[in-house]
Amino acid sequence: MEPQSFLAATLVAHVSFAIVVTVHAFANDREPGKWPFVALAFGLAGIAAYFFYDDSPGAGER
């Protein structure tokens, strides 16, 4: 894979992850806080942190 294609795919994936986190937070009446930015910067690790390590009120209630 060419570097430009890889960077484009990575950018699309990370933006999509940030959108998923934001939509999930609003769908569950939670403040997204810093998590969309974390997902944007760190990808899947940011999503894992949002779901498993967020200690804000209402987190973990599914």
The first five atom37 places (N, CA, C, CB, O) and aatype in JSON, in Angstrom:
{
  "aatype": [12, 6, 14, 5, 15, 13, 10, 0, 0, 16, 10, 19, 0, 8, 19, 15, 13, 0, 9, 19, 19, 16, 19, 8, 0, 13, 0, 2, 3, 1, 6, 14, 7, 11, 17, 14, 13, 19, 0, 10, 0, 13, 7, 10, 0, 7, 9, 0, 0, 18, 13, 13, 18, 3, 3, 15, 14, 7, 0, 7, 6, 1],
  "atom_mask": [
    [1, 1, 1, 1, 1],
    [1, 1, 1, 1, 1],
    [1, 1, 1, 1, 1],
    [1, 1, 1, 1, 1],
    [1, 1, 1, 1, 1],
    [1, 1, 1, 1, 1],
    [1, 1, 1, 1, 1],
    [1, 1, 1, 1, 1],
    [1, 1, 1, 1, 1],
    [1, 1, 1, 1, 1],
    [1, 1, 1, 1, 1],
    [1, 1, 1, 1, 1],
    [1, 1, 1, 1, 1],
    [1, 1, 1, 1, 1],
    [1, 1, 1, 1, 1],
    [1, 1, 1, 1, 1],
    [1, 1, 1, 1, 1],
    [1, 1, 1, 1, 1],
    [1, 1, 1, 1, 1],
    [1, 1, 1, 1, 1],
    [1, 1, 1, 1, 1],
    [1, 1, 1, 1, 1],
    [1, 1, 1, 1, 1],
    [1, 1, 1, 1, 1],
    [1, 1, 1, 1, 1],
    [1, 1, 1, 1, 1],
    [1, 1, 1, 1, 1],
    [1, 1, 1, 1, 1],
    [1, 1, 1, 1, 1],
    [1, 1, 1, 1, 1],
    [1, 1, 1, 1, 1],
    [1, 1, 1, 1, 1],
    [1, 1, 1, 0, 1],
    [1, 1, 1, 1, 1],
    [1, 1, 1, 1, 1],
    [1, 1, 1, 1, 1],
    [1, 1, 1, 1, 1],
    [1, 1, 1, 1, 1],
    [1, 1, 1, 1, 1],
    [1, 1, 1, 1, 1],
    [1, 1, 1, 1, 1],
    [1, 1, 1, 1, 1],
    [1, 1, 1, 0, 1],
    [1, 1, 1, 1, 1],
    [1, 1, 1, 1, 1],
    [1, 1, 1, 0, 1],
    [1, 1, 1, 1, 1],
    [1, 1, 1, 1, 1],
    [1, 1, 1, 1, 1],
    [1, 1, 1, 1, 1],
    [1, 1, 1, 1, 1],
    [1, 1, 1, 1, 1],
    [1, 1, 1, 1, 1],
    [1, 1, 1, 1, 1],
    [1, 1, 1, 1, 1],
    [1, 1, 1, 1, 1],
    [1, 1, 1, 1, 1],
    [1, 1, 1, 0, 1],
    [1, 1, 1, 1, 1],
    [1, 1, 1, 0, 1],
    [1, 1, 1, 1, 1],
    [1, 1, 1, 1, 1]
  ],
  "atom_positions": [
    [[0.86, -1.17, 0.0], [0.0, 0.0, 0.0], [0.91, 1.24, 0.0], [-0.98, 0.0, 1.23], [1.9, 1.3, 0.72]],
    [[0.54, 2.17, -0.8], [1.31, 3.4, -0.87], [1.09, 4.23, 0.4], [0.93, 4.21, -2.12], [0.01, 4.18, 0.99]],
    [[2.09, 4.99, 0.82], [1.96, 5.8, 2.04], [0.77, 6.76, 2.01], [3.22, 6.58, 2.27], [0.11, 6.96, 3.03]],
    [[0.5, 7.35, 0.86], [-0.62, 8.29, 0.78], [-1.95, 7.58, 0.97], [-0.61, 9.02, -0.57], [-2.85, 8.1, 1.63]],
    [[-2.08, 6.39, 0.41], [-3.31, 5.61, 0.59], [-3.47, 5.19, 2.04], [-3.31, 4.38, -0.33], [-4.58, 5.22, 2.58]],
    [[-2.38, 4.79, 2.66], [-2.42, 4.38, 4.07], [-2.84, 5.55, 4.95], [-1.04, 3.85, 4.51], [-3.68, 5.39, 5.83]],
    [[-2.26, 6.71, 4.73], [-2.61, 7.89, 5.53], [-4.07, 8.28, 5.32], [-1.7, 9.06, 5.19], [-4.75, 8.66, 6.27]],
    [[-4.55, 8.2, 4.09], [-5.94, 8.54, 3.82], [-6.88, 7.56, 4.52], [-6.21, 8.54, 2.3], [-7.87, 7.97, 5.12]],
    [[-6.57, 6.26, 4.45], [-7.41, 5.25, 5.11], [-7.38, 5.42, 6.63], [-6.94, 3.84, 4.74], [-8.41, 5.28, 7.29]],
    [[-6.22, 5.73, 7.17], [-6.1, 5.95, 8.61], [-6.89, 7.17, 9.04], [-4.62, 6.11, 9.01], [-7.57, 7.14, 10.07]],
    [[-6.82, 8.23, 8.29], [-7.57, 9.45, 8.6], [-9.07, 9.18, 8.58], [-7.21, 10.56, 7.6], [-9.79, 9.61, 9.48]],
    [[-9.54, 8.49, 7.56], [-10.97, 8.16, 7.47], [-11.4, 7.3, 8.65], [-11.27, 7.44, 6.14], [-12.46, 7.54, 9.23]],
    [[-10.59, 6.32, 9.01], [-10.93, 5.44, 10.13], [-10.99, 6.22, 11.44], [-9.92, 4.3, 10.24], [-11.93, 6.05, 12.21]],
    [[-10.01, 7.05, 11.71], [-9.98, 7.78, 12.97], [-11.11, 8.79, 13.07], [-8.64, 8.48, 13.13], [-11.69, 8.97, 14.15]],
    [[-11.43, 9.44, 11.98], [-12.57, 10.37, 11.99], [-13.86, 9.59, 12.23], [-12.65, 11.16, 10.65], [-14.73, 10.04, 12.97]],
    [[-13.98, 8.43, 11.61], [-15.16, 7.58, 11.83], [-15.27, 7.14, 13.28], [-15.12, 6.36, 10.92], [-16.37, 7.13, 13.84]],
    [[-14.16, 6.77, 13.89], [-14.16, 6.38, 15.31], [-14.64, 7.53, 16.18], [-12.75, 5.93, 15.75], [-15.43, 7.32, 17.1]],
    [[-14.17, 8.73, 15.9], [-14.59, 9.9, 16.68], [-16.09, 10.15, 16.51], [-13.78, 11.15, 16.26], [-16.76, 10.53, 17.47]],
    [[-16.6, 9.96, 15.32], [-18.03, 10.13, 15.08], [-18.83, 9.09, 15.85], [-18.35, 10.05, 13.58], [-19.86, 9.42, 16.44]],
    [[-18.38, 7.84, 15.85], [-19.07, 6.78, 16.58], [-19.13, 7.1, 18.07], [-18.36, 5.43, 16.36], [-20.18, 6.94, 18.69]],
    [[-18.03, 7.54, 18.64], [-18.0, 7.88, 20.06], [-18.97, 9.03, 20.35], [-16.56, 8.27, 20.5], [-19.71, 8.98, 21.34]],
    [[-18.98, 10.03, 19.51], [-19.87, 11.19, 19.7], [-21.33, 10.78, 19.61], [-19.57, 12.27, 18.67], [-22.14, 11.18, 20.45]],
    [[-21.68, 10.01, 18.6], [-23.06, 9.57, 18.42], [-23.49, 8.68, 19.59], [-23.23, 8.81, 17.08], [-24.61, 8.81, 20.09]],
    [[-22.62, 7.79, 20.01], [-22.95, 6.91, 21.14], [-23.19, 7.72, 22.4], [-21.83, 5.89, 21.37], [-24.13, 7.44, 23.15]],
    [[-22.35, 8.69, 22.66], [-22.51, 9.52, 23.86], [-23.85, 10.26, 23.85], [-21.35, 10.53, 23.98], [-24.57, 10.25, 24.85]],
    [[-24.18, 10.89, 22.73], [-25.44, 11.63, 22.66], [-26.64, 10.69, 22.7], [-25.48, 12.47, 21.4], [-27.68, 11.05, 23.27]],
    [[-26.53, 9.51, 22.11], [-27.64, 8.55, 22.13], [-27.93, 8.04, 23.54], [-27.34, 7.38, 21.21], [-29.05, 7.64, 23.85]],
    [[-26.91, 8.07, 24.39], [-27.06, 7.6, 25.77], [-27.1, 8.75, 26.77], [-25.94, 6.67, 26.12], [-26.88, 8.53, 27.96]],
    [[-27.38, 9.95, 26.32], [-27.46, 11.14, 27.17], [-26.23, 11.33, 28.05], [-28.69, 11.06, 28.05], [-26.34, 11.61, 29.24]],
    [[-25.07, 11.17, 27.45], [-23.8, 11.39, 28.13], [-23.07, 12.53, 27.44], [-22.93, 10.11, 28.14], [-23.28, 12.78, 26.25]],
    [[-22.24, 13.21, 28.18], [-21.37, 14.21, 27.57], [-20.19, 13.48, 26.94], [-20.89, 15.27, 28.63], [-19.56, 12.66, 27.61]],
    [[-19.88, 13.75, 25.7], [-18.76, 13.05, 25.08], [-17.4, 13.48, 25.66], [-18.77, 13.29, 23.6], [-16.44, 12.71, 25.6]],
    [[-17.34, 14.69, 26.2], [-16.1, 15.15, 26.83], [-14.91, 15.08, 25.9], [0.0, 0.0, 0.0], [-14.98, 15.51, 24.75]],
    [[-13.83, 14.53, 26.4], [-12.57, 14.47, 25.65], [-12.5, 13.26, 24.73], [-11.41, 14.44, 26.61], [-11.58, 13.17, 23.91]],
    [[-13.44, 12.34, 24.84], [-13.31, 11.05, 24.16], [-13.32, 11.1, 22.64], [-14.39, 10.16, 24.6], [-12.58, 10.33, 22.03]],
    [[-14.09, 11.96, 21.99], [-13.96, 12.03, 20.53], [-12.55, 12.43, 20.08], [-14.98, 13.02, 19.97], [-12.04, 11.94, 19.08]],
    [[-11.94, 13.33, 20.84], [-10.58, 13.75, 20.5], [-9.57, 12.63, 20.74], [-10.19, 14.99, 21.3], [-8.62, 12.46, 19.98]],
    [[-9.79, 11.86, 21.81], [-8.92, 10.72, 22.09], [-9.05, 9.67, 20.99], [-9.26, 10.11, 23.48], [-8.05, 9.12, 20.52]],
    [[-10.29, 9.39, 20.57], [-10.52, 8.43, 19.48], [-9.91, 8.94, 18.18], [-12.03, 8.17, 19.3], [-9.36, 8.16, 17.4]],
    [[-10.02, 10.24, 17.94], [-9.44, 10.81, 16.73], [-7.92, 10.66, 16.73], [-9.82, 12.3, 16.6], [-7.32, 10.36, 15.7]],
    [[-7.3, 10.85, 17.87], [-5.85, 10.78, 17.95], [-5.31, 9.35, 18.01], [-5.37, 11.53, 19.16], [-4.28, 9.05, 17.41]],
    [[-6.01, 8.47, 18.74], [-5.46, 7.14, 19.0], [-6.26, 5.99, 18.4], [-5.35, 6.94, 20.47], [-5.9, 4.82, 18.59]],
    [[-7.33, 6.28, 17.68], [-8.06, 5.24, 16.97], [-8.76, 4.26, 17.9], [0.0, 0.0, 0.0], [-9.48, 4.66, 18.81]],
    [[-8.53, 2.97, 17.66], [-9.2, 1.93, 18.44], [-8.86, 2.0, 19.92], [-8.81, 0.56, 17.9], [-9.71, 1.68, 20.76]],
    [[-7.67, 2.42, 20.26], [-7.31, 2.57, 21.67], [-8.19, 3.65, 22.32], [-5.81, 2.93, 21.82], [-8.56, 3.51, 23.49]],
    [[-8.51, 4.69, 21.61], [-9.4, 5.74, 22.13], [-10.8, 5.23, 22.35], [0.0, 0.0, 0.0], [-11.45, 5.59, 23.34]],
    [[-11.29, 4.39, 21.45], [-12.62, 3.81, 21.62], [-12.64, 2.88, 22.83], [-13.05, 3.05, 20.36], [-13.58, 2.9, 23.62]],
    [[-11.6, 2.07, 22.98], [-11.52, 1.17, 24.14], [-11.49, 1.98, 25.43], [-10.26, 0.27, 24.05], [-12.15, 1.6, 26.4]],
    [[-10.76, 3.06, 25.46], [-10.7, 3.91, 26.65], [-12.07, 4.51, 26.95], [-9.66, 5.02, 26.48], [-12.47, 4.59, 28.11]],
    [[-12.78, 4.93, 25.92], [-14.12, 5.52, 26.11], [-15.05, 4.5, 26.76], [-14.7, 6.0, 24.75], [-15.77, 4.83, 27.71]],
    [[-15.05, 3.28, 26.26], [-15.99, 2.28, 26.76], [-15.56, 1.65, 28.09], [-16.17, 1.21, 25.74], [-16.42, 1.28, 28.89]],
    [[-14.26, 1.52, 28.33], [-13.81, 0.76, 29.5], [-13.19, 1.59, 30.61], [-12.84, -0.25, 29.07], [-13.16, 1.14, 31.75]],
    [[-12.7, 2.78, 30.31], [-11.98, 3.53, 31.33], [-12.6, 4.87, 31.69], [-10.6, 3.77, 30.88], [-12.06, 5.59, 32.53]],
    [[-13.72, 5.22, 31.08], [-14.38, 6.48, 31.4], [-15.04, 6.36, 32.77], [-15.42, 6.87, 30.32], [-15.88, 5.48, 32.98]],
    [[-14.66, 7.22, 33.69], [-15.22, 7.15, 35.06], [-16.19, 8.28, 35.35], [-14.1, 7.16, 36.09], [-16.47, 8.58, 36.51]],
    [[-16.7, 8.92, 34.3], [-17.66, 9.99, 34.52], [-19.03, 9.4, 34.9], [-17.79, 10.87, 33.25], [-19.29, 8.23, 34.63]],
    [[-19.89, 10.2, 35.54], [-21.22, 9.71, 35.93], [-21.99, 9.21, 34.71], [-22.01, 10.8, 36.65], [-22.04, 9.88, 33.67]],
    [[-22.58, 8.06, 34.85], [-23.36, 7.48, 33.77], [-22.56, 6.61, 32.86], [0.0, 0.0, 0.0], [-23.13, 5.93, 32.0]],
    [[-21.24, 6.59, 33.0], [-20.42, 5.75, 32.17], [-20.57, 4.31, 32.59], [-18.96, 6.18, 32.24], [-20.73, 4.01, 33.77]],
    [[-20.52, 3.44, 31.63], [-20.64, 2.02, 31.93], [-22.07, 1.53, 32.05], [0.0, 0.0, 0.0], [-22.29, 0.32, 32.2]],
    [[-23.03, 2.43, 32.0], [-24.43, 2.03, 32.06], [-24.9, 1.78, 30.64], [-25.32, 3.11, 32.77], [-24.99, 2.69, 29.82]],
    [[-25.2, 0.53, 30.36], [-25.64, 0.19, 29.0], [-26.91, -0.61, 29.08], [-24.56, -0.6, 28.23], [-27.46, -1.01, 28.06]]
  ]
}
